[in-house]
Amino acid sequence: MAWTPPEEDTGYDGEATLIVHDHPITVTVHLDGHLEPLDGLFHWYGRIERSTEVAAAKDSGARAAALVIGDGEPVEVRLAEYDPWEHIQVNGTGRPPYPMEQVEVELPVSATS
């Protein structure tokens, strides 16, 4: 069975609030994710567009923050490295900061059941 890309966008592109050391920063993010079958967790990732405030926080040693989209709950995010365009790569595991449609997953019945 081959993987086919989803027919609809599954991620989020837009405005968010990055909270670093209790300091909120308005940012633009580009996020997506996938369910990792090896560990059974949802892994989400993307980038925060370049800004002087985010660069200052990252350069001061911040590696973790919280990300909030709209009126959603804050979600822990890892601030990774800069990409070649000086955007900051981010990633997280578990519930993403952007809303997702719930889906049902049908699991095969074990042969030993």
Backbone as a printed PyTorch tensor [residue, N CA C, xyz], in Angstrom:
tensor([[[  0.8380,  -1.1680,   0.0000],
         [  0.0000,   0.0000,   0.0000],
         [  0.8920,   1.2430,   0.0000]],

        [[  0.6450,   2.1500,  -0.9110],
         [  1.4440,   3.3740,  -1.0240],
         [  0.7950,   4.4940,  -0.2280]],

        [[  1.6260,   5.4030,   0.2700],
         [  1.1260,   6.5640,   0.9970],
         [  0.6840,   7.6010,  -0.0120]],

        [[ -0.4640,   8.1910,   0.2220],
         [ -0.9260,   9.2800,  -0.6240],
         [ -1.1280,  10.5060,   0.2490]],

        [[ -0.7460,  11.6650,  -0.2430],
         [ -0.9060,  12.8760,   0.5720],
         [ -2.3730,  13.1650,   0.8290]],

        [[ -2.6770,  13.8030,   1.9640],
         [ -4.0760,  14.1110,   2.2640],
         [ -4.6490,  15.0840,   1.2360]],

        [[ -5.9530,  14.9760,   1.0050],
         [ -6.6030,  15.8660,   0.0540],
         [ -6.7590,  17.2800,   0.6160]],

        [[ -6.7600,  17.3960,   1.9250],
         [ -6.9150,  18.6930,   2.5720],
         [ -5.6690,  19.0070,   3.3790]],

        [[ -5.4810,  20.3090,   3.6410],
         [ -4.3760,  20.6930,   4.5130],
         [ -4.6190,  20.1340,   5.8990]],

        [[ -3.5900,  19.5750,   6.5060],
         [ -3.7390,  18.9990,   7.8390],
         [ -3.0250,  19.8210,   8.8970]],

        [[ -2.2730,  20.8070,   8.5020],
         [ -1.4970,  21.5960,   9.4470],
         [ -2.1200,  22.9520,   9.7060]],

        [[ -1.2570,  23.9050,   9.9930],
         [ -1.7040,  25.2540,  10.3110],
         [ -0.6640,  26.2440,   9.8260]],

        [[ -1.1030,  27.2860,   9.1610],
         [ -0.2710,  28.4130,   8.7550],
         [ -0.9710,  29.6700,   9.2300]],

        [[ -0.3170,  30.4300,  10.0850],
         [ -0.9450,  31.6630,  10.5380],
         [ -0.3410,  32.2020,  11.8150]],

        [[ -1.1070,  33.0720,  12.4450],
         [ -0.6460,  33.7700,  13.6510],
         [ -0.7670,  32.8820,  14.8810]],

        [[  0.1690,  33.0480,  15.7870],
         [  0.1750,  32.3250,  17.0580],
         [  0.8620,  33.2050,  18.0980]],

        [[  0.7960,  32.7600,  19.3350],
         [  1.5260,  33.4380,  20.4070],
         [  2.5460,  32.4670,  20.9740]],

        [[  3.7950,  32.8810,  20.9640],
         [  4.8780,  32.1020,  21.5610],
         [  5.1250,  32.6890,  22.9380]],

        [[  5.1190,  31.8570,  23.9620],
         [  5.3480,  32.3340,  25.3260],
         [  6.6890,  31.7990,  25.7950]],

        [[  7.6460,  32.7230,  25.9640],
         [  8.9940,  32.3720,  26.3960],
         [  9.2470,  33.0680,  27.7250]],

        [[  9.4920,  32.2840,  28.7830],
         [  9.7230,  32.8480,  30.1300],
         [  8.6200,  33.8320,  30.5230]],

        [[  7.3560,  33.4200,  30.3280],
         [  6.1690,  34.2170,  30.6570],
         [  6.0270,  35.4900,  29.8200]],

        [[  6.7950,  35.6180,  28.7430],
         [  6.7190,  36.7800,  27.8630],
         [  6.0570,  36.3700,  26.5440]],

        [[  4.8410,  36.8900,  26.2430],
         [  4.1740,  36.5260,  24.9910],
         [  4.7470,  37.2900,  23.7990]],

        [[  4.9390,  36.5710,  22.6950],
         [  5.4400,  37.1520,  21.4570],
         [  4.4940,  36.7220,  20.3380]],

        [[  3.9640,  37.6640,  19.5850],
         [  3.1200,  37.3310,  18.4390],
         [  4.0170,  36.8840,  17.2970]],

        [[  3.7100,  35.7030,  16.7350],
         [  4.5440,  35.1160,  15.6900],
         [  3.6600,  34.5760,  14.5580]],

        [[  4.3120,  34.2820,  13.4460],
         [  3.6670,  33.5690,  12.3440],
         [  4.3100,  32.2010,  12.2560]],

        [[  3.4660,  31.1560,  12.2440],
         [  3.9760,  29.7900,  12.2410],
         [  3.4720,  29.0270,  11.0260]],

        [[  4.2140,  27.9940,  10.6760],
         [  3.8470,  27.0410,   9.6290],
         [  4.0730,  25.6720,  10.2510]],

        [[  2.9900,  24.9380,  10.5240],
         [  3.0730,  23.6800,  11.2640],
         [  2.3540,  22.5470,  10.5370]],

        [[  2.8210,  21.3630,  10.7590],
         [  2.1710,  20.1580,  10.2620],
         [  2.5660,  19.0280,  11.1920]],

        [[  2.0770,  17.8330,  10.9650],
         [  2.4290,  16.7210,  11.8260],
         [  1.9540,  15.4050,  11.2730]],

        [[  2.2770,  14.3590,  11.9900],
         [  1.8560,  13.0190,  11.5870],
         [  1.8420,  12.0900,  12.7960]],

        [[  1.0550,  11.0420,  12.7030],
         [  1.0350,  10.0060,  13.7190],
         [  2.1920,   9.0670,  13.4260]],

        [[  3.0720,   8.8930,  14.3850],
         [  4.2460,   8.0260,  14.2140],
         [  3.8780,   6.6260,  14.6830]],

        [[  3.8200,   5.6580,  13.7600],
         [  3.4120,   4.3110,  14.1570],
         [  4.4010,   3.6040,  15.0800]],

        [[  5.6580,   4.0070,  15.0720],
         [  6.6420,   3.3320,  15.9220],
         [  6.4290,   3.6040,  17.4040]],

        [[  5.9810,   4.8180,  17.7510],
         [  5.7500,   5.0980,  19.1700],
         [  4.2830,   5.3970,  19.4810]],

        [[  3.4450,   5.4920,  18.4500],
         [  2.0200,   5.7290,  18.6580],
         [  1.6730,   7.1530,  19.0550]],

        [[  2.6120,   8.0750,  18.9010],
         [  2.3800,   9.4680,  19.2890],
         [  2.2560,  10.3560,  18.0560]],

        [[  1.5670,  11.4770,  18.2340],
         [  1.4830,  12.4730,  17.1680],
         [  2.6970,  13.3780,  17.2920]],

        [[  3.4620,  13.5090,  16.2260],
         [  4.6410,  14.3800,  16.1880],
         [  4.3090,  15.5580,  15.2710]],

        [[  4.4280,  16.7680,  15.7890],
         [  4.1760,  17.9500,  14.9800],
         [  5.4430,  18.7910,  14.9280]],

        [[  5.5510,  19.6040,  13.8870],
         [  6.8100,  20.2820,  13.5950],
         [  6.5410,  21.4250,  12.6260]],

        [[  7.5250,  22.2680,  12.4530],
         [  7.3870,  23.3720,  11.5090],
         [  8.3870,  24.4530,  11.8080]],

        [[  7.9650,  25.6850,  11.5590],
         [  8.8860,  26.7970,  11.7880],
         [  8.1230,  28.0390,  12.2260]],

        [[  8.8570,  28.8840,  12.9290],
         [  8.3700,  30.2080,  13.2940],
         [  9.1090,  31.1790,  12.3930]],

        [[  8.3710,  32.0510,  11.7240],
         [  9.0240,  33.0050,  10.8380],
         [  9.9470,  33.9350,  11.6210]],

        [[ 10.9990,  34.3370,  10.9500],
         [ 12.0360,  35.1870,  11.5330],
         [ 11.4410,  36.4670,  12.1250]],

        [[ 11.8810,  36.7790,  13.3430],
         [ 11.5480,  38.0550,  13.9780],
         [ 12.6450,  38.3600,  14.9880]],

        [[ 12.8590,  39.6400,  15.2590],
         [ 13.9190,  40.0140,  16.1980],
         [ 13.6190,  39.5380,  17.6090]],

        [[ 12.3430,  39.5600,  18.0110],
         [ 11.9870,  39.1210,  19.3690],
         [ 12.2360,  37.6300,  19.5660]],

        [[ 11.8560,  36.8320,  18.5790],
         [ 12.0570,  35.3840,  18.6870],
         [ 13.5460,  35.0630,  18.6310]],

        [[ 14.2790,  35.7310,  17.7470],
         [ 15.7280,  35.5130,  17.6520],
         [ 16.4110,  35.8930,  18.9630]],

        [[ 15.9780,  36.9780,  19.5940],
         [ 16.5750,  37.3880,  20.8720],
         [ 16.3240,  36.3390,  21.9490]],

        [[ 15.1100,  35.7930,  21.9840],
         [ 14.7930,  34.7530,  22.9740],
         [ 15.6270,  33.5070,  22.7160]],

        [[ 15.7100,  33.0920,  21.4600],
         [ 16.4860,  31.9010,  21.1020],
         [ 17.9700,  32.1160,  21.3890]],

        [[ 18.4850,  33.2640,  21.0240],
         [ 19.9120,  33.5510,  21.2270],
         [ 20.2680,  33.6950,  22.7000]],

        [[ 19.2850,  33.9930,  23.5450],
         [ 19.5560,  34.0990,  24.9800],
         [ 19.5510,  32.7290,  25.6520]],

        [[ 19.3060,  31.6710,  24.8630],
         [ 19.3830,  30.3170,  25.4060],
         [ 18.0620,  29.5900,  25.5490]],

        [[ 16.9570,  30.2240,  25.1770],
         [ 15.6530,  29.5520,  25.2900],
         [ 15.6070,  28.3550,  24.3460]],

        [[ 15.2400,  27.2020,  24.8940],
         [ 15.0890,  26.0010,  24.0730],
         [ 13.6740,  25.4500,  24.1140]],

        [[ 12.9200,  25.8950,  25.1090],
         [ 11.5340,  25.4420,  25.2480],
         [ 10.6430,  26.6630,  25.4580]],

        [[  9.3930,  26.5260,  25.0360],
         [  8.4310,  27.6090,  25.1790],
         [  7.0440,  26.9790,  25.1300]],

        [[  6.0420,  27.8210,  25.0920],
         [  4.6690,  27.3630,  24.8910],
         [  4.1450,  28.0810,  23.6610]],

        [[  3.2900,  27.3930,  22.9240],
         [  2.7090,  27.9640,  21.7130],
         [  1.1910,  27.9260,  21.8620]],

        [[  0.5440,  29.0460,  21.5640],
         [ -0.9120,  29.1550,  21.6750],
         [ -1.4520,  29.6600,  20.3450]],

        [[ -2.4650,  28.9850,  19.8420],
         [ -3.1240,  29.4180,  18.6150],
         [ -4.5750,  29.7210,  18.9560]],

        [[ -4.9770,  30.9420,  18.6430],
         [ -6.3470,  31.3680,  18.9360],
         [ -6.6330,  31.3180,  20.4150]],

        [[ -7.7730,  30.7190,  20.7760],
         [ -8.1240,  30.6050,  22.1930],
         [ -7.8020,  29.2070,  22.7270]],

        [[ -6.8890,  28.4980,  22.0360],
         [ -6.4910,  27.1620,  22.4630],
         [ -5.6220,  27.1820,  23.7050]],

        [[ -5.3790,  26.0080,  24.2230],
         [ -4.5230,  25.8460,  25.3980],
         [ -3.0530,  25.9430,  24.9880]],

        [[ -2.1790,  26.4540,  25.8600],
         [ -0.7440,  26.4670,  25.5580],
         [ -0.2170,  25.0360,  25.4180]],

        [[  0.6360,  24.8400,  24.4370],
         [  1.2380,  23.5440,  24.1740],
         [  2.7510,  23.7120,  24.1950]],

        [[  3.4290,  22.7860,  24.8570],
         [  4.8840,  22.8400,  24.9460],
         [  5.5100,  22.6640,  23.5670]],

        [[  6.4940,  23.4940,  23.2630],
         [  7.1820,  23.4430,  21.9680],
         [  8.6930,  23.5070,  22.2050]],

        [[  9.4330,  22.7730,  21.4110],
         [ 10.9000,  22.8120,  21.4640],
         [ 11.3890,  23.7630,  20.3850]],

        [[ 12.2020,  24.7400,  20.7950],
         [ 12.8210,  25.6510,  19.8380],
         [ 14.1200,  25.0090,  19.3810]],

        [[ 14.1690,  24.5940,  18.1340],
         [ 15.3350,  23.8830,  17.6080],
         [ 16.2930,  24.8860,  16.9560]],

        [[ 16.8560,  24.5180,  15.8400],
         [ 17.8740,  25.3430,  15.1900],
         [ 17.2580,  26.3260,  14.2030]],

        [[ 18.0900,  27.2470,  13.7540],
         [ 17.6990,  28.1580,  12.6780],
         [ 17.7810,  27.4040,  11.3540]],

        [[ 16.8810,  27.7260,  10.4380],
         [ 17.0240,  27.1770,   9.0980],
         [ 17.8530,  28.1710,   8.2650]],

        [[ 18.1530,  27.8670,   7.0110],
         [ 18.9960,  28.7680,   6.1980],
         [ 18.4170,  30.1760,   6.0240]],

        [[ 17.1030,  30.3680,   6.2220],
         [ 16.4720,  31.6700,   6.0790],
         [ 16.2770,  32.3550,   7.4270]],

        [[ 16.8880,  31.7930,   8.4680],
         [ 16.8570,  32.3150,   9.8380],
         [ 15.4820,  32.2230,  10.5000]],

        [[ 14.6120,  31.3230,  10.0010],
         [ 13.3880,  30.9890,  10.7200],
         [ 13.8000,  29.9630,  11.7680]],

        [[ 13.0460,  29.8560,  12.8430],
         [ 13.3820,  28.8980,  13.8900],
         [ 12.5390,  27.6440,  13.7250]],

        [[ 13.2060,  26.5140,  13.6270],
         [ 12.5250,  25.2280,  13.5310],
         [ 11.9600,  24.8750,  14.9060]],

        [[ 10.7480,  24.3180,  14.9160],
         [ 10.0960,  23.9310,  16.1700],
         [  9.5200,  22.5340,  16.0290]],

        [[  9.3140,  21.8750,  17.1650],
         [  8.6610,  20.5680,  17.1380],
         [  8.0830,  20.2570,  18.4970]],

        [[  7.1600,  19.3200,  18.4890],
         [  6.5170,  18.8740,  19.7200],
         [  5.9220,  17.4930,  19.5190]],

        [[  5.5120,  16.8930,  20.6120],
         [  4.9080,  15.5710,  20.5760],
         [  3.6200,  15.6150,  21.3800]],

        [[  2.6000,  14.9570,  20.8730],
         [  1.3060,  14.9390,  21.5500],
         [  0.3350,  15.8580,  20.8540]],

        [[ -0.5980,  16.3850,  21.6110],
         [ -1.6140,  17.2690,  21.0310],
         [ -0.9430,  18.4910,  20.4180]],

        [[ -1.2140,  18.7810,  19.1390],
         [ -0.6200,  19.9640,  18.5230],
         [ -1.3450,  21.2310,  18.9800]],

        [[ -0.7440,  22.3920,  18.7760],
         [ -1.3950,  23.6340,  19.1850],
         [ -2.5270,  24.0530,  18.2550]],

        [[ -2.6140,  23.4540,  17.0850],
         [ -3.6670,  23.8050,  16.1320],
         [ -4.7990,  22.7750,  16.2090]],

        [[ -6.0180,  23.2130,  15.9120],
         [ -7.1480,  22.2820,  15.9890],
         [ -7.0590,  21.2340,  14.8910]],

        [[ -7.4780,  20.0260,  15.2300],
         [ -7.5070,  18.9350,  14.2660],
         [ -8.8720,  18.2610,  14.3450]],

        [[ -9.3150,  17.7580,  13.2100],
         [-10.5510,  17.0140,  13.1750],
         [-10.3040,  15.6400,  13.7800]],

        [[-11.2190,  15.1770,  14.6210],
         [-11.0680,  13.8490,  15.2040],
         [-11.3470,  12.7940,  14.1480]],

        [[-10.5720,  11.7290,  14.2060],
         [-10.7610,  10.6150,  13.2800],
         [-10.8500,   9.3220,  14.0650]],

        [[-11.5080,   8.3510,  13.4900],
         [-11.5490,   7.0260,  14.0840],
         [-10.5680,   6.1490,  13.3390]],

        [[ -9.8400,   5.3410,  14.0840],
         [ -8.8800,   4.4350,  13.4900],
         [ -9.3510,   3.0130,  13.7590]],

        [[ -9.4640,   2.2220,  12.7030],
         [ -9.8880,   0.8530,  12.8410],
         [ -8.6440,  -0.0300,  12.9030]],

        [[ -8.4870,  -0.7470,  13.9980],
         [ -7.3320,  -1.6160,  14.1740],
         [ -7.7250,  -3.0560,  13.8260]],

        [[ -6.8060,  -3.7710,  13.1850],
         [ -7.1300,  -5.1660,  12.8540],
         [ -7.2130,  -6.0200,  14.1240]],

        [[ -8.0430,  -7.0350,  14.0750],
         [ -8.1760,  -7.9580,  15.1950],
         [ -6.9610,  -8.8750,  15.1930]],

        [[ -6.3750,  -9.0670,  16.3480],
         [ -5.2040,  -9.9280,  16.4700],
         [ -5.5710, -11.3770,  16.1610]],

        [[ -4.6420, -12.0980,  15.5350],
         [ -4.8610, -13.4880,  15.1980],
         [ -4.8980, -14.3730,  16.4410]],

        [[ -4.3600, -13.8680,  17.5660],
         [ -4.3230, -14.6430,  18.7970],
         [ -5.5220, -14.3930,  19.6900]],

        [[ -6.4190, -13.5090,  19.2880],
         [ -7.5960, -13.1910,  20.1360],
         [ -8.6020, -14.2980,  20.1490]]])
